[in-house]
Amino acid sequence: MGNSPVQGAQVVSRLASLLRLVGRSAGGMPLAGIVRESGLTRPTVHRLLSSLAAEGLLDHDPANGNWVLGPEMLLLGSVASARFPMEDIARPSLRRLAEATGESAFFSIRRGMETVCLLREEGSFPVRSFVLHEGVRFPLGVASAGTAIMAFLPEGEREGILQDWESHAGTFAAGHTAGIVRENLERTRLAGYSVNPGLVLEGSWGMGAAVFDRSGRPAWALSLTGIEPRFKPERQEELGGLLMAEAHRITQQLGGGEGVAAR
């Protein structure tokens, strides 16, 4: 059979990819967008979406035509959440960060070559950035959480990602050139926290700090996002200190090593 994937495995991979695309936003995604993002033909996408809908994993919203996550996903997620009690651990830190800064606070996880936002806590400041929300995925090294995580990966792993950066970053490569990313990673290693100066969306800034697992690897990240005037240089050190303190707190709760977050 060689190393080529069997047809069934290819179908599973395609189904999983479509679920991730639809799950990027609570509002779902239109068929045209799914076809464009997936690279599959329209008939193939429609057939797979219909199969997922028949199993309750997706729904088709007749009001706007978008495909959205279905009720079966809620049930599966509820069961799975018992194995990953991260909300109980991370939510208090998010609340403290949001209360202390007024900015929106987030908790993201590394998932392969991406970061996925898991939790959000809104701050009190009335003007907010809506770039980040639960379920949003970014390539590792893009946005503040991904930068914080990638900065503390082993050098060989970091370089492996950077060598094929344009392919890895995809549509984000234009604003996140390899040179800019290298500079951001170096600054993050020196400071202990990352700063994203509106690279994902102009005017929307973010800062992040890595959370380390038991082996001392960066596996999660805390981040803050908001509008540019709220992230002036004179405030970044204060925000970075708060992020690192909470990241270190979670790292200790998870039984992780000291990590850079202890600085």
C-alpha positions as CSV (number, residue, x, y, z in Angstrom):
1,M,0.0,0.0,0.0
2,G,3.0,2.2,0.3
3,N,2.9,5.5,2.2
4,S,0.0,7.1,0.3
5,P,-3.1,7.8,2.5
6,V,-6.1,5.5,2.0
7,Q,-9.3,7.0,0.7
8,G,-11.0,6.9,4.0
9,A,-8.2,8.7,5.8
10,Q,-8.4,11.5,3.1
11,V,-12.1,11.9,3.7
12,V,-11.6,12.1,7.4
13,S,-8.9,14.8,6.9
14,R,-11.2,16.8,4.6
15,L,-14.1,16.6,7.0
16,A,-12.0,17.8,9.9
17,S,-10.7,20.6,7.8
18,L,-14.2,21.8,7.0
19,L,-15.2,21.6,10.6
20,R,-12.3,23.8,11.5
21,L,-13.2,26.3,8.8
22,V,-16.8,26.6,9.9
23,G,-15.7,26.8,13.6
24,R,-13.6,29.8,13.0
25,S,-16.6,32.0,13.9
26,A,-19.8,31.6,15.8
27,G,-21.5,33.0,12.7
28,G,-20.1,30.3,10.6
29,M,-19.0,30.6,7.0
30,P,-20.7,30.8,3.6
31,L,-20.3,28.0,1.1
32,A,-18.2,30.2,-1.2
33,G,-15.8,31.0,1.6
34,I,-15.4,27.3,2.5
35,V,-14.7,26.4,-1.1
36,R,-12.1,29.1,-1.4
37,E,-10.4,28.3,1.9
38,S,-10.5,24.5,1.5
39,G,-9.2,24.4,-2.0
40,L,-11.8,21.7,-2.8
41,T,-14.4,21.8,-5.6
42,R,-17.8,23.2,-4.9
43,P,-19.6,19.9,-5.4
44,T,-17.2,18.1,-3.1
45,V,-17.6,20.7,-0.4
46,H,-21.4,20.7,-0.6
47,R,-21.5,16.9,-0.4
48,L,-19.2,16.8,2.7
49,L,-21.1,19.6,4.4
50,S,-24.4,17.9,3.8
51,S,-23.0,14.7,5.3
52,L,-21.8,16.5,8.4
53,A,-25.2,18.2,8.7
54,A,-27.0,14.9,8.5
55,E,-25.0,13.8,11.6
56,G,-25.8,16.9,13.5
57,L,-22.2,18.2,13.4
58,L,-23.2,21.2,11.2
59,D,-26.3,23.2,10.4
60,H,-27.2,25.4,7.5
61,D,-28.5,28.8,8.6
62,P,-31.4,29.7,6.2
63,A,-31.3,33.3,7.4
64,N,-27.9,34.1,5.9
65,G,-26.9,31.0,4.1
66,N,-23.9,30.3,6.3
67,W,-22.8,26.9,7.5
68,V,-22.5,26.8,11.3
69,L,-21.5,24.2,14.0
70,G,-24.4,21.9,14.9
71,P,-25.8,20.7,18.2
72,E,-23.8,17.5,18.2
73,M,-20.6,19.5,18.4
74,L,-21.9,21.1,21.6
75,L,-22.5,17.7,23.1
76,L,-19.1,16.4,22.1
77,G,-17.4,19.5,23.4
78,S,-19.2,19.2,26.7
79,V,-18.0,15.6,27.2
80,A,-14.4,16.5,26.0
81,S,-14.2,19.5,28.4
82,A,-14.0,17.1,31.4
83,R,-10.6,15.9,30.1
84,F,-9.3,19.5,29.7
85,P,-10.2,21.5,32.8
86,M,-8.4,24.5,31.5
87,E,-11.3,26.9,32.1
88,D,-11.1,26.3,35.9
89,I,-7.4,27.0,35.8
90,A,-7.2,29.8,33.3
91,R,-10.4,31.7,33.9
92,P,-9.4,33.3,37.2
93,S,-6.2,34.7,35.5
94,L,-8.2,36.1,32.6
95,R,-10.6,37.8,35.0
96,R,-7.7,39.4,37.0
97,L,-6.0,40.6,33.8
98,A,-9.3,42.0,32.4
99,E,-10.1,43.8,35.7
100,A,-6.6,45.1,36.2
101,T,-6.1,46.4,32.6
102,G,-9.5,47.1,31.2
103,E,-8.5,45.2,28.1
104,S,-9.9,41.9,26.7
105,A,-8.0,38.9,27.9
106,F,-7.6,35.5,26.1
107,F,-6.2,32.0,26.7
108,S,-4.9,30.1,23.7
109,I,-3.5,26.7,23.1
110,R,-0.9,25.4,20.7
111,R,-2.5,22.9,18.4
112,G,0.1,21.5,15.9
113,M,1.3,24.4,13.8
114,E,-1.4,26.8,15.0
115,T,-2.7,28.5,18.1
116,V,-6.4,28.3,18.9
117,C,-8.2,30.7,21.2
118,L,-10.1,28.8,23.9
119,L,-11.3,31.4,26.4
120,R,-12.1,35.1,26.5
121,E,-12.8,37.6,29.2
122,E,-14.0,41.1,28.2
123,G,-12.4,44.2,29.8
124,S,-14.2,47.3,30.9
125,F,-12.7,49.7,28.3
126,P,-15.6,50.5,26.0
127,V,-13.6,50.4,22.7
128,R,-12.5,46.9,21.8
129,S,-10.7,44.9,19.2
130,F,-12.7,42.0,17.7
131,V,-9.8,40.3,15.9
132,L,-9.6,37.5,18.5
133,H,-12.4,35.3,19.9
134,E,-13.0,31.7,20.9
135,G,-12.2,29.3,18.1
136,V,-10.0,31.7,16.1
137,R,-6.9,30.0,14.7
138,F,-3.6,31.6,13.7
139,P,-0.5,30.1,12.3
140,L,2.2,29.6,15.0
141,G,4.2,32.8,15.2
142,V,1.3,35.1,14.1
143,A,-0.5,37.4,16.6
144,S,0.7,37.8,20.2
145,A,-0.2,34.4,21.6
146,G,1.5,32.6,18.7
147,T,4.6,34.8,19.0
148,A,4.9,34.2,22.7
149,I,4.7,30.4,22.2
150,M,7.0,30.2,19.2
151,A,9.7,32.5,20.8
152,F,10.4,29.8,23.5
153,L,10.4,26.7,21.3
154,P,13.8,25.0,20.8
155,E,15.9,26.9,18.2
156,G,15.8,24.0,15.7
157,E,12.0,23.9,15.8
158,R,11.8,27.6,15.4
159,E,14.1,27.7,12.5
160,G,12.2,24.8,10.8
161,I,9.1,27.0,10.8
162,L,10.9,30.1,9.6
163,Q,12.6,28.3,6.7
164,D,9.2,27.7,5.1
165,W,7.6,30.8,6.6
166,E,5.5,32.0,3.6
167,S,3.9,28.6,3.2
168,H,3.3,28.3,7.0
169,A,1.9,31.8,7.5
170,G,-0.3,31.8,4.3
171,T,-2.4,35.0,4.0
172,F,-0.7,36.4,7.1
173,A,2.8,36.4,5.5
174,A,2.3,39.8,3.8
175,G,2.1,41.6,7.2
176,H,4.2,39.1,9.0
177,T,7.3,38.8,6.9
178,A,10.0,36.4,8.0
179,G,12.3,39.4,9.0
180,I,9.6,41.0,11.1
181,V,8.8,37.7,12.8
182,R,12.4,37.0,13.6
183,E,12.7,40.5,15.2
184,N,9.5,40.0,17.2
185,L,10.7,36.6,18.4
186,E,14.0,38.0,19.6
187,R,12.4,40.9,21.4
188,T,9.9,38.4,23.0
189,R,12.8,36.2,24.3
190,L,14.5,39.2,25.8
191,A,11.4,40.8,27.4
192,G,9.6,37.6,28.3
193,Y,6.4,38.8,26.6
194,S,5.3,39.5,23.0
195,V,4.0,42.6,21.4
196,N,1.9,42.5,18.2
197,P,1.9,46.1,16.8
198,G,-1.2,45.8,14.6
199,L,0.2,43.2,12.2
200,V,-3.0,41.2,12.0
201,L,-5.3,44.3,11.7
202,E,-4.1,47.8,11.6
203,G,-4.8,49.6,14.9
204,S,-5.5,46.4,16.8
205,W,-2.6,45.6,19.1
206,G,-1.9,42.6,21.4
207,M,0.5,41.3,24.0
208,G,1.1,37.8,25.1
209,A,3.0,35.6,27.5
210,A,3.6,31.8,27.2
211,V,2.4,29.2,29.7
212,F,4.7,26.1,30.0
213,D,3.8,22.5,30.4
214,R,5.5,20.0,32.8
215,S,8.4,19.4,30.4
216,G,9.1,23.2,30.2
217,R,7.7,23.6,26.7
218,P,5.4,26.5,25.8
219,A,2.0,25.0,25.2
220,W,-0.5,27.8,25.9
221,A,-0.5,31.6,26.1
222,L,-2.3,34.4,27.8
223,S,-2.9,37.6,25.8
224,L,-4.4,41.0,25.9
225,T,-5.8,42.8,22.9
226,G,-7.1,46.3,22.3
227,I,-6.7,49.5,20.3
228,E,-3.2,51.0,19.6
229,P,-3.5,54.0,22.0
230,R,-3.9,51.5,24.9
231,F,-0.6,49.8,24.2
232,K,1.8,52.7,24.2
233,P,5.5,51.9,25.0
234,E,5.2,53.4,28.5
235,R,2.3,51.0,29.4
236,Q,3.8,47.8,27.7
237,E,6.1,47.0,30.6
238,E,3.2,47.2,33.1
239,L,1.0,45.0,30.9
240,G,3.9,42.6,30.2
241,G,4.5,42.2,33.9
242,L,0.9,41.4,34.6
243,L,0.8,38.8,31.8
244,M,4.0,37.1,32.9
245,A,2.8,36.9,36.5
246,E,-0.5,35.2,35.5
247,A,1.3,32.9,33.0
248,H,3.7,31.9,35.7
249,R,0.8,31.2,38.1
250,I,-0.9,28.9,35.6
251,T,2.4,27.2,34.7
252,Q,2.8,26.4,38.4
253,Q,-0.8,25.1,38.7
254,L,-0.1,22.8,35.8
255,G,3.0,21.5,37.4
256,G,5.2,23.1,34.7
257,G,8.8,24.3,35.0
258,E,9.8,27.8,36.0
259,G,9.8,29.0,32.4
260,V,10.5,32.5,31.2
261,A,7.1,33.6,32.6
262,A,8.7,33.7,36.0
263,R,10.8,36.7,35.2
